[in-house]
Amino acid sequence: MRQFPLASLALAVTLALGIAPIHAADTPPKDQPKSQSEQSDKGDKDNKDKSAEEQPVPADRTVVTKHSVRIGGRNISYTATAGRMLIRDDKGKPTVSFFYVAYTADGGKDSKRPVTFFYNGGPGSSSMWLHMGSYGPVRVANDGDKPIPPAPYRFAPNEYSLLDKTDLVFIDAPGTGYSQLVGKTEGKDVWGVDQDADAYTRFITRYVGANNRWNSPKFLFGESYGTTRSAVLVKSLQEKGMEFNGVVLMSSILDFTVAAPGIDRGYVANLPTEAAIAWYHNKVPNKPADIGSFLAEVRRFAAGEYTLALAKGDAIDPAEADRVASQMSRYLGLSPQYIKEANLRVGPSRFRKELLRDQRRTVGRLDGRFEGIDPDAAGESPDGDTASDAITGAYVAVFNQYAANELKFTEDRPYLPNNYAAIGKNWDWKRKDSGGWLQATYVGSDLGDAMRRNPHLKVFSANGYYDLATPFFATEFDLSHLGLEPAQRKNISFGFYPSGHMIYIDQASLQKSKADLARFYDDAAP
């Protein structure tokens, strides 16, 4: 396998995912005193500085409120617990004060009722998106590809909540939301693939013990980088003696190497999603009525003729290049000439800019249904992501209002919906025993190991057709290459929805995904 230093890989991931620049080896800068006394007595001064940098260690606390929601035609009374929970390292030193919100149905036997742990990704995102948009007892009032109108925003009871199937625990990642580093903990101690999984392992273990949930069926539910976390976390927890019934992967990314320079698989993985977006915007010539059969055809082309053509590189025959470009044009709605000039490799950024260029519009990255307007219509790449712009303000405002008024939980500092600038920039992509090379950002092997060791572990993969951040065809590839036997492969199931990265912002997709997840839970925790 071709290998690249992590700095090069991080840049590639940045370009592919549209996140802030990542330099895996960096740590947050600190102002160091430059006094003469420091130079003459450096040891004492260093100790004083470390003491001065020590961060407060807030006490554990919980705020409990009572509510009800109607799901599937019946009222469910539940308890909401918003709180902080401290974790410690192996030496007993405090490291992170995790903020979480738990929803537990009243009247059930907690020890046997399923419990699901939710988190978003980034890395550097709080759980606000899943919490306020997906399967919690309330959700932001929005639907489909329509930007949410300005304030006053609304949230409403969520009839598609999973609370009828499982208790829910939404967890903010360290350094996001209200979760904070404490004591002498630095970013480098928790901001990394393995460090992050270790922190979550400690939190979930403590939560399970503190709430008498050791005998409960257990599930992990991650979105985006949260799926990367889940792959590592489920193995880590199993190694600590905690088995899981199921893992839900929403908008997955298990292999970041797909974005490395010179790797063509990224173009193959993105092609069906680009075709879906072209289909949605009526750019596909003689548009088929059914998107499912259309994408099945595109998948076959991408995995076959297109893959073989790219593998030939510069040696491809001109006639074959013409033939492949013409076929891609029929799927993507772009001219064969443009596709050939792009060397048959139309990446997400170029595609988003080119698809609606004749209308002076761009399409979103997180959700290609959304349209945007750039100041430079002749540019090569979009200016921002219109899909993100369409919903972010509403989610931030609604969560803050909801936390204060309904959960009765407030802090003397602002809630951080994301902290990409600090966390993403300083994320450590290296893995244990990987040597710091390309293998560092592939976590499919962790999930495969977990499934082999626990033959009852079930996985549900939820995918949006219009998601260019984590394309569904890449997920299909990754989950079919875990090294599983036939019996274990049957434990993986898929759901595909006419939505984007945040599948749940489309109400029809939310409704369908809830039905799919209900069946999954019934199967995994009968």
C-alpha positions in Angstrom: 0.0 0.0 0.0 1.2 3.5 -0.9 2.2 5.5 2.2 2.2 9.3 2.8 3.4 11.4 5.7 0.4 12.5 7.9 0.9 16.2 7.0 0.2 15.4 3.3 -2.7 13.2 4.2 -4.2 15.8 6.4 -4.1 18.3 3.6 -5.9 15.9 1.4 -8.5 15.2 4.0 -9.0 18.9 4.4 -9.6 19.4 0.7 -11.9 16.4 0.5 -14.0 17.1 3.5 -14.0 20.9 3.5 -12.8 21.3 7.1 -10.3 23.6 8.6 -6.6 22.8 7.8 -5.4 19.8 9.9 -1.8 19.5 11.0 -1.7 16.2 12.9 1.5 16.9 14.8 0.6 20.4 16.0 -0.5 21.2 19.6 -2.3 24.3 20.7 0.3 27.1 21.1 1.0 28.5 24.5 2.4 31.8 25.6 5.7 31.1 27.3 7.3 33.7 29.7 10.5 35.2 28.5 11.8 36.6 31.8 15.4 36.4 32.9 14.4 34.5 36.1 12.9 31.8 33.9 16.3 31.4 32.1 18.2 31.2 35.4 15.8 28.9 37.2 13.9 27.2 34.4 12.8 24.1 36.5 11.0 26.1 39.2 9.4 28.4 36.6 8.1 25.5 34.5 6.5 24.1 37.6 4.8 27.4 38.4 3.6 27.8 34.8 2.1 24.3 34.8 0.3 25.1 38.0 -0.9 28.4 36.6 -2.3 26.6 33.5 -4.3 24.1 35.5 -7.9 24.4 34.6 -10.8 24.3 37.1 -12.4 20.9 37.8 -16.1 21.4 38.0 -18.1 19.0 40.3 -20.5 16.5 38.8 -24.0 17.8 38.7 -27.3 16.9 37.2 -30.5 18.8 36.5 -33.6 16.6 36.2 -36.9 17.5 34.5 -40.0 15.6 33.5 -41.7 15.6 30.1 -43.8 13.5 27.7 -43.9 12.9 24.0 -46.3 11.1 21.6 -44.6 8.5 19.5 -46.4 5.9 17.3 -49.8 6.9 18.7 -49.0 6.6 22.4 -47.8 9.0 25.0 -44.4 8.3 26.6 -43.5 10.0 29.8 -39.8 10.4 30.3 -37.1 12.0 32.5 -34.5 14.3 31.0 -31.2 14.5 32.8 -28.8 17.2 31.8 -25.5 17.1 33.5 -21.7 16.9 33.9 -19.7 13.8 34.5 -16.0 13.8 35.3 -13.6 11.2 33.9 -10.1 10.4 35.2 -7.0 8.9 33.7 -5.3 5.7 35.0 -3.5 7.7 37.7 -6.8 9.1 39.0 -6.2 12.6 37.7 -9.3 14.4 36.3 -9.1 14.9 32.5 -12.5 15.8 31.0 -15.8 17.0 32.4 -18.3 15.6 29.9 -21.6 17.3 29.3 -24.5 15.0 28.4 -28.3 14.9 28.1 -30.0 11.6 28.9 -33.6 10.8 28.1 -35.0 7.8 30.0 -38.6 6.5 29.6 -40.5 6.4 32.9 -42.0 3.2 34.2 -39.5 0.8 32.5 -36.9 -1.4 34.0 -33.7 0.6 33.5 -31.4 -2.4 33.9 -32.9 -4.2 30.9 -34.2 -1.3 28.7 -31.8 -0.5 25.7 -29.6 2.6 26.0 -28.0 4.3 23.0 -25.1 6.7 23.1 -25.2 9.5 20.5 -22.5 11.9 19.2 -21.6 13.9 16.2 -18.3 14.2 14.5 -16.1 16.9 13.0 -13.8 16.2 14.6 -14.7 19.2 16.7 -18.5 19.1 16.8 -20.9 18.9 19.7 -23.9 16.5 19.7 -26.3 19.4 19.0 -27.1 18.3 15.5 -28.3 14.8 16.3 -29.8 16.0 19.6 -32.0 18.7 18.1 -32.6 17.2 14.6 -32.8 13.4 14.7 -34.3 11.0 17.2 -34.5 12.9 20.4 -37.9 13.8 21.9 -37.8 17.3 20.3 -36.5 18.5 17.0 -36.0 21.8 15.1 -38.9 22.5 12.9 -37.4 22.3 9.4 -38.0 20.1 6.3 -36.1 19.1 3.3 -34.0 21.4 1.1 -35.6 24.6 2.3 -33.4 27.1 4.2 -34.9 27.6 7.7 -36.5 31.1 7.9 -34.9 33.6 10.4 -35.9 33.9 14.1 -38.1 33.2 15.9 -37.2 29.6 15.3 -39.4 26.7 16.5 -38.9 23.3 18.0 -41.6 20.7 18.3 -42.3 17.3 19.8 -40.6 14.6 17.7 -43.1 11.9 16.8 -40.1 10.0 15.1 -38.0 9.9 18.3 -36.4 6.6 19.2 -37.4 6.9 22.8 -40.1 4.2 22.3 -37.2 1.8 21.5 -34.3 2.9 23.7 -33.2 5.4 26.2 -31.0 8.1 24.6 -27.8 9.7 25.9 -26.3 12.6 23.8 -22.7 13.3 24.5 -20.6 16.4 23.7 -17.1 15.7 22.6 -14.3 17.1 24.8 -13.8 20.8 24.0 -17.3 21.2 22.4 -20.7 22.1 23.8 -20.3 22.3 27.5 -17.7 19.5 27.7 -14.4 20.9 28.8 -10.8 19.8 29.5 -10.0 20.0 33.2 -7.0 20.0 35.5 -3.7 19.7 33.5 -5.3 18.1 30.5 -4.1 19.5 27.2 -5.7 19.2 23.7 -3.1 16.6 22.7 -4.3 14.3 25.5 -7.8 13.9 24.1 -7.8 15.3 20.5 -6.9 12.3 18.4 -8.3 9.1 17.0 -7.2 6.9 19.9 -7.2 9.6 22.6 -10.8 10.5 21.8 -11.9 6.8 21.9 -10.2 6.4 25.2 -12.1 9.4 26.7 -15.4 8.2 25.4 -14.7 4.7 26.7 -14.1 6.1 30.2 -17.3 8.3 30.0 -19.6 5.4 28.8 -18.1 3.0 31.4 -18.7 5.5 34.2 -22.2 6.4 33.0 -23.2 2.7 32.7 -21.9 2.0 36.2 -23.4 5.1 37.8 -26.8 4.4 36.3 -27.0 0.6 36.8 -27.0 -0.1 33.0 -24.6 -3.0 32.8 -27.3 -5.4 31.9 -29.0 -3.1 29.4 -28.8 -3.8 25.7 -26.3 -1.1 24.4 -25.9 0.7 21.2 -23.6 3.4 19.7 -24.9 6.0 17.3 -22.4 8.2 15.5 -22.8 10.6 12.6 -19.9 11.6 10.2 -16.6 11.5 12.2 -18.8 10.0 14.9 -18.9 6.8 12.8 -15.0 6.8 12.8 -15.3 7.2 16.6 -17.8 4.3 16.8 -15.6 1.9 14.9 -12.7 2.5 17.4 -14.9 2.9 20.4 -16.9 -0.3 20.1 -13.7 -2.3 19.9 -12.2 -0.4 22.9 -15.3 -1.0 25.0 -15.4 -4.7 24.2 -11.8 -5.0 25.2 -12.8 -3.5 28.6 -15.5 -6.1 29.0 -18.6 -4.2 27.7 -20.4 -5.9 24.8 -22.7 -4.0 22.4 -25.9 -5.1 20.6 -25.6 -2.7 17.8 -23.8 0.2 16.1 -25.6 2.8 13.9 -23.4 4.5 11.4 -25.0 7.6 9.9 -23.2 9.2 7.0 -20.0 7.1 7.5 -16.4 7.7 6.9 -14.2 4.8 7.9 -11.3 5.3 5.5 -9.7 8.8 5.1 -7.1 7.5 2.8 -9.6 7.8 0.0 -8.6 11.5 -0.1 -4.9 10.9 -0.4 -3.1 12.4 -3.5 -2.8 10.0 -6.4 -5.6 7.7 -5.1 -8.4 7.4 -7.7 -10.9 5.6 -5.5 -12.2 8.9 -4.3 -13.5 9.8 -7.8 -15.1 6.4 -8.0 -16.7 6.7 -4.6 -18.1 10.2 -5.4 -19.6 9.4 -8.9 -22.9 7.9 -7.8 -23.5 10.8 -5.3 -22.7 13.3 -8.0 -25.1 11.5 -10.3 -27.8 11.6 -7.7 -27.4 15.3 -7.3 -27.6 15.8 -11.0 -30.7 13.7 -11.1 -32.3 15.8 -8.4 -31.6 19.1 -10.3 -32.9 17.7 -13.6 -29.5 17.7 -15.2 -29.6 14.1 -16.3 -30.6 13.7 -20.0 -33.7 11.6 -20.3 -34.0 11.5 -16.6 -35.2 8.1 -15.3 -38.2 8.2 -13.0 -36.8 6.0 -10.3 -33.6 7.2 -8.6 -32.9 3.8 -7.1 -32.6 1.9 -10.4 -30.7 4.9 -11.9 -28.1 4.8 -9.1 -27.8 1.0 -9.4 -26.7 1.5 -13.0 -24.2 4.2 -12.0 -22.8 2.0 -9.3 -22.1 -0.7 -11.8 -20.4 1.7 -14.2 -18.3 3.2 -11.4 -17.2 -0.1 -10.0 -16.5 -1.5 -13.5 -15.7 0.5 -16.6 -14.9 3.7 -14.8 -12.5 2.1 -12.3 -10.7 0.3 -15.0 -10.3 3.5 -17.1 -8.9 5.4 -14.2 -6.5 2.6 -13.4 -4.9 3.0 -16.8 -3.9 6.6 -15.9 -2.1 8.5 -18.7 -1.9 5.3 -20.8 -5.7 5.3 -21.4 -6.6 5.0 -25.1 -8.2 8.3 -26.5 -11.2 6.3 -27.8 -11.8 4.8 -24.4 -11.5 8.1 -22.7 -14.1 9.5 -25.2 -16.4 6.6 -24.4 -16.1 7.0 -20.6 -16.5 10.8 -20.8 -19.7 10.4 -22.8 -21.1 7.9 -20.3 -20.2 10.1 -17.4 -21.9 13.0 -19.2 -25.1 11.1 -19.3 -24.9 10.5 -15.6 -23.6 13.9 -14.4 -25.2 16.3 -16.9 -21.7 17.9 -17.6 -20.3 18.2 -21.1 -18.0 15.4 -22.3 -15.4 18.0 -23.1 -15.4 19.4 -19.6 -15.0 15.8 -18.2 -12.1 15.1 -20.6 -10.4 18.3 -19.6 -10.8 17.2 -16.0 -9.0 14.0 -17.0 -12.1 12.0 -16.2 -11.7 13.0 -12.6 -14.5 15.4 -11.5 -14.1 15.9 -7.7 -16.8 17.2 -5.4 -15.7 20.8 -5.4 -15.5 21.1 -9.2 -18.8 19.3 -9.6 -20.6 21.6 -7.1 -19.4 24.6 -9.0 -20.0 23.3 -12.5 -23.4 21.5 -12.3 -25.5 24.7 -12.2 -23.0 27.1 -13.7 -25.4 28.0 -16.5 -27.8 29.3 -13.7 -25.0 31.0 -11.8 -25.7 28.6 -8.9 -23.7 26.1 -6.8 -24.9 23.1 -4.9 -24.2 22.1 -1.3 -21.5 19.7 -0.1 -23.4 18.3 3.0 -26.6 18.2 1.0 -26.5 18.7 -2.8 -30.1 19.6 -3.0 -29.4 23.1 -1.6 -28.5 25.8 -4.1 -26.2 28.8 -3.4 -24.9 31.9 -5.1 -21.2 32.7 -5.3 -19.8 36.2 -5.9 -17.5 34.8 -8.7 -19.6 32.7 -11.1 -16.5 31.9 -13.1 -14.6 30.4 -10.2 -13.4 26.8 -9.9 -14.8 26.0 -6.5 -17.8 27.1 -4.4 -17.6 29.8 -1.8 -18.7 27.9 1.4 -21.4 25.4 1.8 -25.0 26.6 1.2 -26.4 23.5 3.0 -24.6 24.3 6.2 -25.5 28.0 5.9 -29.2 27.1 5.6 -29.7 25.5 9.0 -26.8 26.3 11.4 -28.2 29.5 12.9 -31.5 27.8 13.8 -29.9 24.8 15.5 -27.6 27.0 17.6 -30.5 29.3 18.7 -33.0 26.5 19.4 -30.5 24.4 21.4 -29.6 27.3 23.7 -33.3 28.2 24.2 -34.2 24.6 24.8 -31.4 23.9 27.2 -32.2 26.9 29.3 -36.0 26.8 29.3 -36.9 23.1 29.1 -33.8 21.3 30.5 -33.2 24.1 33.0 -29.4 23.8 32.4 -27.3 26.9 32.0 -23.6 27.7 32.3 -21.7 30.9 32.8 -19.9 30.3 29.4 -21.3 29.9 25.9 -22.2 26.5 24.5 -19.8 25.7 21.7 -21.7 24.0 18.8 -18.3 23.3 17.2 -14.7 24.0 17.9 -13.1 23.0 14.6 -10.5 25.8 14.7 -8.8 24.4 17.8 -9.7 20.7 17.6 -9.6 20.0 13.9 -6.3 21.9 13.5 -4.7 19.9 16.2 -6.2 16.5 15.7 -3.8 13.6 16.0 -4.6 11.1 13.2 -1.9 8.6 14.1 -2.9 5.3 15.6 -1.1 2.9 18.0 1.5 0.8 16.3 0.8 2.4 12.9 4.1 4.3 12.6 2.2 7.5 11.8 1.6 6.6 8.1 -1.4 6.1 5.9 -2.9 3.2 7.9 -3.5 5.7 10.7 -6.8 7.0 9.3 -8.4 3.6 8.4 -10.7 2.3 11.1 -12.6 -0.4 9.2 -10.2 -3.0 10.8 -11.4 -1.9 14.3 -15.0 -2.5 13.4 -14.2 -5.8 11.6 -12.3 -7.0 14.7 -15.2 -6.1 17.0 -17.7 -7.9 14.8 -15.5 -11.0 14.6 -15.0 -11.1 18.4 -18.7 -10.5 19.0 -20.6 -12.5 16.4 -23.9 -11.0 17.6 -22.9 -7.4 17.0 -25.2 -5.8 14.4 -24.5 -2.7 12.3 -27.0 -0.4 10.5 -25.6 2.0 7.9 -27.8 5.1 7.1 -26.9 7.0 4.0 -28.1 10.1 2.2 -28.1 10.0 -1.6 -27.1 13.7 -1.8 -24.2 13.7 0.6 -20.9 14.7 -0.9 -19.1 14.8 2.5 -19.4 11.1 3.1 -20.6 9.5 -0.2 -22.7 6.3 0.2 -20.8 4.3 -2.4 -17.6 4.7 -0.3 -19.5 3.4 2.7 -20.7 0.4 0.8 -17.2 -0.4 -0.3 -15.8 0.0 3.2 -18.4 -2.2 4.9 -17.9 -4.9 2.2 -14.2 -5.1 3.0 -14.1 -5.8 6.7 -12.9 -9.4 6.4 -16.1 -11.0 7.7 -17.5 -14.4 7.1 -20.9 -14.8 5.5 -22.7 -15.2 8.8 -21.2 -12.0 10.1 -21.8 -10.1 6.9 -25.5 -10.7 7.4 -25.3 -8.6 10.6 -24.8 -5.4 8.4 -27.9 -3.7 7.0 -28.3 -0.5 5.0 -30.8 2.3 4.6 -30.7 4.8 1.8 -32.6 8.1 1.8 -33.4 11.0 -0.5 -31.6 13.4 1.8 -28.0 14.6 2.5 -25.4 14.3 5.2 -27.9 15.2 8.0 -30.5 12.7 6.8 -33.0 13.8 9.4 -33.5 17.3 8.2 -35.8 15.9 5.5 -39.0 14.8 7.3 -39.9 12.0 4.9 -36.3 10.6 5.3 -36.6 11.0 9.1 -39.9 9.0 9.1 -38.5 6.2 6.9 -35.2 6.0 8.8 -37.1 5.8 12.1 -39.0 2.8 10.7 -35.8 1.2 9.6 -34.1 1.8 12.9 -37.1 0.4 14.8 -36.7 -2.9 13.0 -33.0 -2.8 13.6 -33.5 -2.4 17.3 -36.1 -5.1 17.5 -33.7 -7.4 15.8 -30.6 -6.5 17.8 -32.3 -6.3 21.2 -35.4 -8.6 21.0 
